[in-house]
């Protein structure tokens, strides 16, 4: 496979890319959709989804050329459920989940595997905006309540999970969702059952699938 100039430059400056972690995270469009600035709402989608697309588009061919690689795309709230006052963020992360599935199905035959990871509710600059902004106080009071209740996931939990992904421990779950709060040993034991049930993925219910 002949790599375009940008990929050649990345390879020459950084060396082979064995793992790519897409930690794009923008969540500034807060509130009902009619109260959100359209440009702010769309910027959340662009940063989270287009950013992930761009880095994967650069790194995946390099991984395919070398015959191995692991890609981790971070998702979050709204990936698998409604998030009415964070619709831009939710739409982008649901799209990243589907993109991860599509990417994995495209590359897995060449030992390049993609995973979605939800790190959980971590105290970051992004969550600080939700806590301190007027829009966040008005429309996302549940975030403060969760922190006050002690829900504050250490970023090291997601980091340890990603380290295991990089080492190939969870290859069976490629294309699926893993969470920072998961017990990694228990998850390793449940992998075959998760795949058999087609879990940790964006799917219609079995009833809806039967109608299609």
MIFI-375399 format. One record per residue (C-alpha): x, y, z; residue in one letter; residue number from 1. Coordinates in steps of 0.5 Angstrom, whole numbers, plus 2048, in hexadecimal, padded with zeros to 3 digits. Layout:
+------+-------+-----+------+-----+
| east | north |  up | type | seq |
+------+-------+-----+------+-----+
|    X |     Y |   Z |    A | NUM |
...
+------+-------+-----+------+-----+
This chain:
+------+-------+-----+------+-----+
| east | north |  up | type | seq |
+------+-------+-----+------+-----+
|  800 |   800 | 800 |    X |   1 |
|  803 |   807 | 7FE |    X |   2 |
|  802 |   80C | 803 |    X |   3 |
|  800 |   813 | 802 |    X |   4 |
|  805 |   819 | 804 |    X |   5 |
|  802 |   81A | 80A |    X |   6 |
|  802 |   813 | 80C |    X |   7 |
|  809 |   813 | 80A |    X |   8 |
|  80B |   819 | 80E |    X |   9 |
|  807 |   816 | 815 |    X |  10 |
|  80B |   80F | 814 |    X |  11 |
|  812 |   813 | 813 |    X |  12 |
|  811 |   818 | 819 |    X |  13 |
|  80D |   813 | 81E |    X |  14 |
|  80F |   80C | 81B |    X |  15 |
|  80A |   806 | 81B |    X |  16 |
|  803 |   808 | 81E |    X |  17 |
|  801 |   802 | 822 |    X |  18 |
|  7FB |   805 | 826 |    X |  19 |
|  7F7 |   80B | 824 |    X |  20 |
|  7F3 |   80E | 82A |    X |  21 |
|  7EE |   813 | 828 |    X |  22 |
|  7EC |   817 | 82E |    X |  23 |
|  7E8 |   81D | 82A |    X |  24 |
|  7E3 |   820 | 82F |    X |  25 |
|  7DF |   826 | 82E |    X |  26 |
|  7D9 |   827 | 831 |    X |  27 |
|  7D7 |   82F | 831 |    X |  28 |
|  7D0 |   82E | 82E |    X |  29 |
|  7CC |   82E | 834 |    X |  30 |
|  7C4 |   82E | 835 |    X |  31 |
|  7BE |   82D | 830 |    X |  32 |
|  7C0 |   82D | 829 |    X |  33 |
|  7BC |   833 | 828 |    X |  34 |
|  7C0 |   837 | 82D |    X |  35 |
|  7C7 |   834 | 82A |    X |  36 |
|  7CB |   839 | 826 |    X |  37 |
|  7CB |   834 | 81F |    X |  38 |
|  7D2 |   836 | 81E |    X |  39 |
|  7D4 |   834 | 825 |    X |  40 |
|  7D0 |   82D | 825 |    X |  41 |
|  7D3 |   82C | 81E |    X |  42 |
|  7DA |   82D | 821 |    X |  43 |
|  7D9 |   828 | 826 |    X |  44 |
|  7D7 |   823 | 820 |    X |  45 |
|  7DD |   825 | 81C |    X |  46 |
|  7E2 |   824 | 821 |    X |  47 |
|  7E0 |   81E | 824 |    X |  48 |
|  7DE |   81A | 81E |    X |  49 |
|  7E2 |   81D | 818 |    X |  50 |
|  7E8 |   81E | 81D |    X |  51 |
|  7E8 |   816 | 81E |    X |  52 |
|  7E7 |   815 | 816 |    X |  53 |
|  7ED |   819 | 815 |    X |  54 |
|  7F2 |   816 | 819 |    X |  55 |
|  7EF |   80F | 817 |    X |  56 |
|  7EF |   810 | 810 |    X |  57 |
|  7F7 |   812 | 811 |    X |  58 |
|  7F9 |   80C | 816 |    X |  59 |
|  7F5 |   806 | 813 |    X |  60 |
|  7F8 |   806 | 80D |    X |  61 |
|  7FF |   806 | 810 |    X |  62 |
|  7FD |   800 | 815 |    X |  63 |
|  7FA |   7FC | 80F |    X |  64 |
|  801 |   7FD | 80C |    X |  65 |
|  804 |   7FA | 812 |    X |  66 |
|  7FF |   7F5 | 813 |    X |  67 |
|  7FD |   7F7 | 81A |    X |  68 |
|  7FA |   7FC | 81E |    X |  69 |
|  7F5 |   7FE | 823 |    X |  70 |
|  7F0 |   804 | 823 |    X |  71 |
|  7ED |   807 | 829 |    X |  72 |
|  7E7 |   80C | 828 |    X |  73 |
|  7E4 |   80F | 82E |    X |  74 |
|  7DD |   810 | 82F |    X |  75 |
|  7D8 |   812 | 835 |    X |  76 |
|  7D2 |   814 | 837 |    X |  77 |
|  7CC |   814 | 832 |    X |  78 |
|  7D0 |   80E | 82E |    X |  79 |
|  7CA |   809 | 82F |    X |  80 |
|  7C5 |   80E | 832 |    X |  81 |
|  7C1 |   814 | 832 |    X |  82 |
|  7C5 |   81A | 834 |    X |  83 |
|  7C0 |   820 | 833 |    X |  84 |
|  7C4 |   826 | 835 |    X |  85 |
|  7CA |   823 | 832 |    X |  86 |
|  7C8 |   821 | 82C |    X |  87 |
|  7CE |   824 | 828 |    X |  88 |
|  7D3 |   820 | 82C |    X |  89 |
|  7CE |   81A | 82C |    X |  90 |
|  7CD |   819 | 825 |    X |  91 |
|  7D5 |   81A | 824 |    X |  92 |
|  7D6 |   814 | 828 |    X |  93 |
|  7D1 |   810 | 826 |    X |  94 |
|  7D4 |   811 | 81F |    X |  95 |
|  7DB |   810 | 822 |    X |  96 |
|  7D8 |   809 | 824 |    X |  97 |
|  7D5 |   807 | 81D |    X |  98 |
|  7DC |   80A | 81A |    X |  99 |
|  7E0 |   805 | 81E |    X | 100 |
|  7DB |   7FF | 81C |    X | 101 |
|  7DC |   801 | 815 |    X | 102 |
|  7E4 |   802 | 816 |    X | 103 |
|  7E5 |   7FB | 819 |    X | 104 |
|  7E1 |   7F7 | 814 |    X | 105 |
|  7E5 |   7FB | 80F |    X | 106 |
|  7EC |   7F9 | 812 |    X | 107 |
|  7EB |   7F3 | 817 |    X | 108 |
|  7ED |   7EE | 811 |    X | 109 |
|  7F4 |   7F1 | 811 |    X | 110 |
|  7F5 |   7F1 | 819 |    X | 111 |
|  7F3 |   7F9 | 81A |    X | 112 |
|  7EE |   7F9 | 81F |    X | 113 |
|  7E9 |   7FF | 821 |    X | 114 |
|  7E6 |   800 | 828 |    X | 115 |
|  7E1 |   805 | 82B |    X | 116 |
|  7E3 |   807 | 832 |    X | 117 |
|  7DE |   80A | 837 |    X | 118 |
|  7E3 |   80D | 83D |    X | 119 |
|  7DD |   80F | 841 |    X | 120 |
|  7DC |   815 | 845 |    X | 121 |
|  7E3 |   818 | 846 |    X | 122 |
|  7E4 |   81F | 849 |    X | 123 |
|  7E7 |   823 | 843 |    X | 124 |
|  7E7 |   82A | 840 |    X | 125 |
|  7E1 |   828 | 83C |    X | 126 |
|  7DD |   826 | 842 |    X | 127 |
|  7DF |   82C | 845 |    X | 128 |
|  7DB |   830 | 840 |    X | 129 |
|  7D5 |   82C | 841 |    X | 130 |
|  7D6 |   82E | 849 |    X | 131 |
|  7D7 |   835 | 848 |    X | 132 |
|  7D4 |   838 | 842 |    X | 133 |
|  7CD |   83A | 843 |    X | 134 |
|  7CA |   836 | 83D |    X | 135 |
|  7CE |   830 | 841 |    X | 136 |
|  7CA |   832 | 848 |    X | 137 |
|  7C4 |   833 | 844 |    X | 138 |
|  7C3 |   82C | 840 |    X | 139 |
|  7C8 |   828 | 843 |    X | 140 |
|  7C7 |   828 | 84A |    X | 141 |
|  7C8 |   820 | 84B |    X | 142 |
|  7D0 |   821 | 849 |    X | 143 |
|  7D1 |   825 | 850 |    X | 144 |
|  7CC |   820 | 853 |    X | 145 |
|  7D0 |   81A | 851 |    X | 146 |
|  7D7 |   81D | 853 |    X | 147 |
|  7D4 |   81F | 85A |    X | 148 |
|  7D2 |   818 | 85B |    X | 149 |
|  7D9 |   816 | 859 |    X | 150 |
|  7D9 |   813 | 852 |    X | 151 |
|  7DF |   816 | 850 |    X | 152 |
|  7E3 |   810 | 84C |    X | 153 |
|  7EB |   810 | 84C |    X | 154 |
|  7EE |   811 | 845 |    X | 155 |
|  7F2 |   80C | 847 |    X | 156 |
|  7ED |   807 | 846 |    X | 157 |
|  7EC |   808 | 83F |    X | 158 |
|  7F3 |   809 | 83E |    X | 159 |
|  7F4 |   802 | 841 |    X | 160 |
|  7EF |   7FF | 83C |    X | 161 |
|  7F2 |   802 | 836 |    X | 162 |
|  7F9 |   7FF | 838 |    X | 163 |
|  7F5 |   7F8 | 838 |    X | 164 |
|  7F2 |   7FA | 831 |    X | 165 |
|  7F9 |   7FC | 82F |    X | 166 |
|  7FC |   7F5 | 831 |    X | 167 |
|  7F6 |   7F1 | 82E |    X | 168 |
|  7F3 |   7EF | 834 |    X | 169 |
|  7EC |   7F1 | 831 |    X | 170 |
|  7ED |   7EF | 82A |    X | 171 |
|  7E6 |   7EB | 82A |    X | 172 |
|  7E2 |   7F1 | 82B |    X | 173 |
|  7E5 |   7F5 | 826 |    X | 174 |
|  7E0 |   7FA | 823 |    X | 175 |
|  7DC |   7FA | 829 |    X | 176 |
|  7DB |   7FF | 82F |    X | 177 |
|  7E0 |   7FE | 835 |    X | 178 |
|  7DF |   802 | 83C |    X | 179 |
|  7E4 |   805 | 841 |    X | 180 |
|  7E0 |   803 | 846 |    X | 181 |
|  7E0 |   7FB | 844 |    X | 182 |
|  7E4 |   7F6 | 848 |    X | 183 |
|  7E9 |   7F4 | 843 |    X | 184 |
|  7EA |   7ED | 846 |    X | 185 |
|  7E2 |   7EC | 846 |    X | 186 |
|  7E2 |   7EF | 83F |    X | 187 |
|  7E7 |   7EA | 83C |    X | 188 |
|  7E3 |   7E5 | 83F |    X | 189 |
|  7DC |   7E7 | 83B |    X | 190 |
|  7DF |   7E9 | 834 |    X | 191 |
|  7DC |   7E3 | 831 |    X | 192 |
|  7D6 |   7E4 | 834 |    X | 193 |
|  7D5 |   7EB | 832 |    X | 194 |
|  7D7 |   7E9 | 82B |    X | 195 |
|  7D2 |   7E3 | 82B |    X | 196 |
|  7CD |   7E8 | 82D |    X | 197 |
|  7CF |   7EE | 828 |    X | 198 |
|  7D0 |   7F2 | 82E |    X | 199 |
|  7D4 |   7F9 | 82F |    X | 200 |
|  7D1 |   7FB | 828 |    X | 201 |
|  7CC |   800 | 825 |    X | 202 |
|  7C7 |   7FB | 823 |    X | 203 |
|  7BF |   7FB | 822 |    X | 204 |
|  7BC |   7F7 | 827 |    X | 205 |
|  7BB |   7F0 | 825 |    X | 206 |
|  7B3 |   7F1 | 823 |    X | 207 |
|  7B5 |   7F7 | 81F |    X | 208 |
|  7BA |   7F3 | 81B |    X | 209 |
|  7B5 |   7EE | 81A |    X | 210 |
|  7B1 |   7F3 | 816 |    X | 211 |
|  7B6 |   7F5 | 812 |    X | 212 |
+------+-------+-----+------+-----+
